[in-house]
Every structure is written in structure tokens, then in C-alpha cells.
């Protein structure tokens, strides 16, 4: 039995996206662009055509494809067909294949044509290594899978916040979400565009391929888990915890090879990466998950009751991420006091002396920074809870971003111009003993406001 017969969702998207005219137009447009590019006399012709076809692969699959995948879910929600799919006999795997491959099938078609031309022209070019081209192309396809999964994920999270009556606009939000996803795969993103740069950088292709494969697998797992939840299946929390731990490990390995090792303590790098990724994901989850006070009260009650089964299946992801922020910051502080800087390189030695990273922070100062970061994260979480008590639910995300911009950009900039170090401690963590007292004060004030408002 073929995939079309097994998967009605995939079959439906094939019918909608594929036609004879479109099948003919895609190769004609690609060949027309290649023909125009071949008329230029600059550089090696075949190497130039290889790069242009590769750039076409990036445009067709990563940018256009992610837009199609994102808009497909939004359009089905607006047309009132998404709920019908949720009540059908489709399994999460069938739905995932239909959305990941079926909806952007035309983009996959164009990407395969571009990839075929990449190898054709690459084999004719004397400047291109076919082995590097193969690794690079596979990495880009894996990155495309990750980006498409992330686009669908955020579309599902967006429709979850809808009220079922008003239509949603796809807008250009998916571009910002893709850029955030690339934050976790930054070295692979740089490697992808290295083919069209004028000054190529030497990358470890195998490390980049491994990183792309890692995030593609986790993106597929994440999409499958969200679709399971959409179809009223229950998911366990261990997968998210496993992702946080392994993602920081992979990023540490890539950073060690990409930027060069000038820090001897690899555990320090790991916990710094863990805390940075956990903080970034925590803020993102505050924007896309439901963080109402009622949800928090239920979670606290279940913890007190030691109802770990409920926590395992129903705990919001931000609550699972916050402990990793604490773990990462604590171990970063513990390992920071050790001799971690390797100053064998003159450039690195100059860099270290310039920023005065070594021999300037004692234990109390570094502890103040760590506690300050933790308290500022907690303060921002309380701000989000406060916004949840307002009546304008649709604008909570925009208001939260505006508050963050004011608190971390505008107010610190204004305070620094007037030379007030005390005022600056209200907005950013500083290496000043006791500076964490100020964000603790802010947390207490916001907490009291929320408690009084909730009682009313």
C-alpha cells in the first residue's frame, strides 16, 4: 500500500499543491535563473552556478517552505477544518507527514531540482569538492526539516491561543520564530551561507552535519509530541528534560571546535550554555504557553500533594525549564572561581585583559551576578503573571516584549547617561556585592501587587 493510500492527509495536500502547470513552471523558472547567471563572466562559471543553485535550495525550502508550512495550519484553522482533522481517525504520525511533507510538497520538489543542479555544476567545477558539497547539501536538507517543523510547531501553538471565532493572521511572525530556532543551530546556519560568501570559512563539516541531524531529530520529536497533544494524547515530560540536557551538550561540543578552546574547564562551558539556552527558552515559553495564575495554583497544589503523575503529564514546559536555569547558574558560579582561562594565544590574552575577565571577580561579586540574573528572570516571570490578570488577553505578548525592551534597553541606557550605578542595578545584573537585593525588592513588590489583585 502506497503512502497516498495510507495517509489521506498527505493525499489531500498532494491534490491541492501539485498540478501539471506547477510541475512545469518550477524547473523552467530555475533554469531561467541559471541561464541568466551563466551569461555573467565573473569568476568560474560552474562554481558560480553551483552557488546560485544552492542559494535557490535555501530560498525554496527554508524560507518559502517554512512560510507555506506555517500558513497551511493557520488557513485550516480559519476555514474551520482543523477541528475536523483533530476528530478524525488520523494518527499523529499521519498528520505529521501530511503537514511536514505534504503541505510544502511543491517546495520539496523545487528543492530536489535545485539540489540536482548543485551536483551537476559542482561536478564540473574545479573549485568544488563533491564530498564537501554532499555533506553541505545533506546538512541544509536537515536544517530545512528543522525549520519546517518549527514553523508548524509555532502555528499549532498560535491556533491554540485562538478563541475559535476570530480568524488568525499568519503575518511575518514565522520569520522571527525561524531566526530564534536558528539561534540554537547558529553554526549550521553560518555553514549554510558559507557557500555563497566571498571569503569562505573553514568548518568542520562532520560536526555541522551532526548538529543538524541532532536538531532535525528533536524537531520531528517535538512536532510529534505537539500533534499528540492536539489529538488529546498525553505526553510525558522526560523528553523535554532530555532535550535541554543533550542540546547544551551538543552546543558545547560544537563551540569547542568552532571558536577554539581558550577555556580549559569544559564543564564550565556546558553549564553556561545550559543556563543561556534555558533562559532563552523560558522567555519564549512565557510568550507562547498559557501562564495564568490558575494554572500556577494547580501546579503548586499538585506539588504539595506529591501528585507526580499529574506533573509528569501536565506540567507546563516553562516550569520544567526554570530548574535548569538555577542548575546552570549555580554550577557556572562554582566553576567560575577555578583557573579556567588559557592565555597561550596572544590575541586571547589581549582579549582577556581587555575585558578583565580574570582576577577581577571575587566569589561575592560573581555570586551577586548569578543571583541578580536569577532574580531578574523571576521578576520578568511575575510581570507576565501580572499581565495575565489584565482584561486584554490578546495583547499580553506584545506588552511583555515592550516591558522587556524598556527594562533592559531604555531604562538602563537612560540611567547610565546620568551616571547612577544604584539606578542601573534596578535593571541589569552587575558585579557589585549585594546588587541582587534590588531585583529581590522588585520581585516582592510585584508579588504583593499580584496577590492583592488576585484576592479582589
N, C-alpha and C positions, 0 to 999 in steps of 0.2 A: 504494500500500500504506500503510495507516494505521500510526500509532505502536504501536498494540496488536499488530498483526501483525508489525511489525519487531522489537519488543522484548518477548520473553517475560517478562523480569524485571519490566518495567513492568506488563504484563498481569496477572501474578500478584499484585502489590501492589494493583491495582485491585480484583480479586476479593476480596482479604482485607479491604480497608479500606472499600469502598463497598457500601452496601445501601440499600434503599428507606427503611427506618426511619431510618437515619442521615442520609440526604439530607433527610428531612423535619424531623428534630429540630434540626439546626443552625440553619436560618433561624427556626424557632419560638422557640428559646432567645434568639437575638439580638434578635428583635422584642419578646420579652417584656421583656428588659432595657431596650430603647429605650422601651417603653411605660411602664415604671415610672419611668424617668428623666424622661419628659415630664410626669409629674404634679407634679414639683417646680416651684416658682415662682421659684427663684433664677436671676437673670441671663437673658440672651437664650436662649430655648428652642432655637432651631435651632443656635446656636453651641455650646450645651451638648451637644446630641445629636451634633453633628459630632465634638466631642472624645471623647465616650463611644464612638462607633463606631470612631474612630481608636485609642483605647485597646484596644478589642476586637481590632482588627487586630494590635496589638503582642502581646497575650496569646496569641491563637490561633496566630499564625505564628511569632513569635520564641521564646516560652517553651514553649508546648505543642508546637509543631512541632519544635523542637530536641530536646525530650525524646523524641518519637516517633522521629525520625531516629537518635538515639543508641541507644535501646533496641532498635530493629529489628535493628541489626547484632549487638548483644550476644545477643539472643534467637536469631538464626540460628546463632550460634556455639554457644550452649548446646544447641540442638536438633540439632547436628551436620549442618546443611545448608549451612553456609558453605563448607566444603571442596568440597562437590559443585558449588557455583557457580563456585569457582575452577578446577575441572577441566572445566567446561562450555565450549561454544563462544561464550559471551558475550564481547563485546569490552569494553574499559574504558569506552567511551562509553555502551554499552547499560547496563552495570552502574551507571554514574554517574547516568544518567537515572532508572533504576529506584529507586535509593536516594534521590536528591535530590528527585524529583517524585512518584514512585510511592508510596513508603512514607508520606510525610506528605501524600498527596493530599487527605485529608479536611481537613487544616489549610489547605491551599491553597484548598479550596472555601469554608471559613468565612472566610478572609482576603478572598477576592474579594467575598463578600456584604457584609462589613464595609466594604470599600473602596467598593462601590457606594452604600451608605447614607451614607458620608462625603461623597460628591459630591452626593447628593440633598439632604442637610441643609445642606451647605456652600453650595450654590447659593441656598438660601432665607435664609441668614444674611447680615445686613448687615455683620457684623464680620469676615467671612472673605473673603479674596481667593482666587478659584478658581485663579489662576496659582500662588500660593504653596502652595495645597493640592495642586495637581498635582505640583509639584516635591517637596514634603514626602512625598507618598504614594509616588512613584517611589523616593525615597531610602530610605524604610522597606522597600519590597519588595526593593531591592538589599541592604540590610542584612540582611533575612531570608535571602536567598540565601547571604550570607557566613556567617551564624550556623549555618545548616543544614549547609553544607559543613564548617565547623569541627567541629560535633558528630559528623558521620560520620568525619572525619579522626581525631579522638581515639578514637572507638570502634574504628576499624581498628588504631590503634596499641596500644590496650588488648588486643585479642584476639591481637595479635602476641606479646605478652608472656605469653599463656596457655600452659599445658602440654598442651592438647588433652584433658585428662581432667576437671579440676575446672571447675565452672560458674562463670561470672563474674557479678558483681552490678553492675547499672547504677548503683544508688545515686543520689546527687545530685552526683556528680563533674562532670557536664556543666555544671552551673551555674557552678562555679568556672572551668572552661575557657572558657565563654562570656564571663565577666567579663574574663578575660585577653585574649580576642580583641578585646573592646571597648576594651581599653587602646590598641590600635593605631588604633582608629576612634572615639576619645573625643568629638571634636567632632560627629560624626554621631550618636552616642548621645545627646549633650546636645540636639541639634537635634530628635531624635525625640520626646523627652519635653517639648520646649518647648511643644507644642500643649496639654498638659494642665496647664501651670504657671499660677499666678495672676499672675506677673509675667513675661510673655514677654520674651525677649531678642532683639534684632535680629541675625539671622545672615545671612551671605552664602549664599543658597540654592544658587547655582550652584557655589560652592566645595564645599559639603557634598555636593551631588549628584555632583560629580566624584570626591570622596574615596570615596563609597560605591561608585561604578562601578568605581573602581580596585581596591578591596579585594574586590569581588564577582568581578571577572575573575580576580584572583590566587587567590582561594579556590577557584574552579572549576578553575583550572590545577593547584593543589596537590592537590585531590581526585583529579583525573585521573591525576596522577603517582603518587600512593599506590596507586590501583587498578591502574595498570600494574604496579607492583612486586608487588602481591598476585597478579597473573596471570602473574608470572615474566617480565615485560618489564624491560629495563634502561633506567634514566633517566640523563641527563647532569646534571652539577652546575651548569651555567651558569644554569639557571632560578632556582635558589635564590640565587645571587650577584646576578643581575639584580633579584630581588625585594628583597634587602637594600638595594641602591643606590637603586632607584626609590622604595621605601617611605619612606626617610629624606627624599628629595626632596619627596615629596607632603606629608609631615607638616610639613616646613619651610615650604612654601607656605601650608598651612592655618594654622599657628601665626602666621605673619606677619600674616595678615588677621584672625585670631580674637582674639589677645591684644594686638594693636597692636605696632608696631615701636618698641622702645626700644633695640635693639641694631643698630648700623649695619652690622656685618660679618655678612652673611648666610651666608658660608662657615663662620663660627664656629658659627652656629645649626645648620647642616647636619651638621657633624661631631659636635656634641654630641648631636643627635638620633640620628645613626648609631650612636654608641657606646652610648647608652642602649638603643636597640632591639636592638642586637647582644648586649649583656649580658643583657637580659631573655630573648631567645630562646635564648641559650646555656644559661642556667639551666633553662629549660623543656625544652630538648633533652636535657640531662643526666638529666632525670626520665623522659622518655618513650622515649629511644633506648637501645640496648644499648651500654654503655660499658665492657665487660670489658677486662681487661688484654691478653687475646689479640687482641682487635680493634685495640687501640692498637699492639701489637707488629707486627701485619701491616701496619698503615698506615705505621709508621716504616720497616719493611723495604722497602715498595714505594717510599717516597720516596727512600731511599738507592739503590735500583735504578733510579730515574728512570722507573718504570713509571707514566707519567701516564695511560695508558688505564685502568688499574685505579682510580686515584684519581678519575678523571672519572666513573666509573660506580658506584663502591663506597664512596667516602669518606663517613663519617658526617657529618651536617649540622652537628654541633657543631664538627667540625674545620674546616669551611668558614666557620663564623661567627666563630671566635676571631680570625683575622687582621683582621677588620673592627673588632673591639674595639680592637686595637692601633692600627690606622689612625685610627679615630675619636678615640682618646685623644691620640695624638701630634699630630694636626693641631689638636685643641682646645687643647692646650698652646701650640703655636706661635702660634695666633691670639689666645690669651688675653692676651698681652703687649701687643697693639695697643690703641689707644684705641677701644673698642667700645661704650661706654655713651653714649647720647644723653640728656642731662638737661634737655631743653626743658620737660618736664612737671614741675610742682611735686610731684605725687604720686609720680612715678617717681624724682625727685630725692630725696625723703624716703625712699623705699624703698631706693634705692642706698646712701644714707648710713647707714640703719639697719642693713643687713646688711654694710656696709663692703665692698662688692664691688669697689670701685675704689681703687687706690692703697694697698692693704694687702697684696697678694700679690706678692712679687717672683718672679723666674724660678725660683729654687731651691725656694721654698715651693710654687709651683704644680706644679713638676716632682715634688716629693715626693708631692703628692696624686695625680697621674696614675700614677706608679709604684706608689703604695700601692694604688690601685684595681685596677691590673693584677695585682699580686701577690696581692691578696685573691681575685680571680677564679681565679687559678691555684691558690691554696691550696684553695678550695672544690672545684675540679676534682679535685685529689689526694684530698680527703676522699671524693668519690664513688668514685674508683678503689679507695680503701681499703675502702669498704663493699662493693665488688664482690668482695673476697677473702673475705668472711664467708659462712657457710653459709645464712643466712636471706635468700634472694634476694627473696622476696615483700615484705619489709618495708624494702627499701633506700630506696624513695622517701620513705616516712614518716620513716625515720631521718635521711635527708638534710635534709628540711624541719625536723625537730627540731633538728639541729645548726645550721642556719642561724638559726633563732629564738634559740638560746642564744648563738651567736657575735655576732649583730648587734643583739640586743634585750636579753637578760637580762644577759649579762656586761658590756656597755658601760654599762648602767644602774647596775649594782652598782658598777662601777669609778668612774663619775662621782660617785656619792654619797660615796665616800671621798676624792675629790679627787686621784686618781692619774692624771696625764697619761701616764706611761710605760705603765701598765697599759692605758689607753684605746687607745694606739697598737697594741696587740695585736689589736684587734677592729675598728677603723674607721680609714679614711684621714684624716689630719689635716694641716693646713697648717703642719707643723713640719719643718724641714730634717732629712733623714735618717730620718724616721719610717717610710719604706718598708723599712728594714733589718729591722724586727720581722716583717712578713709574709714577707720572704725567709727569715728564720730558721725560721718555721713551715713554709714550703714544703720546706725542706731536711730538717727533722725528719720530716715526713710521708712524703717521698720515700724516705728511708732505711728507714723502717718498712715501706713497701710493697715495697721491693726485697728486704729480708730475708725478709719473709713469702712473697714470690713464689718465692724460691730454695728455701724449705722445701717 
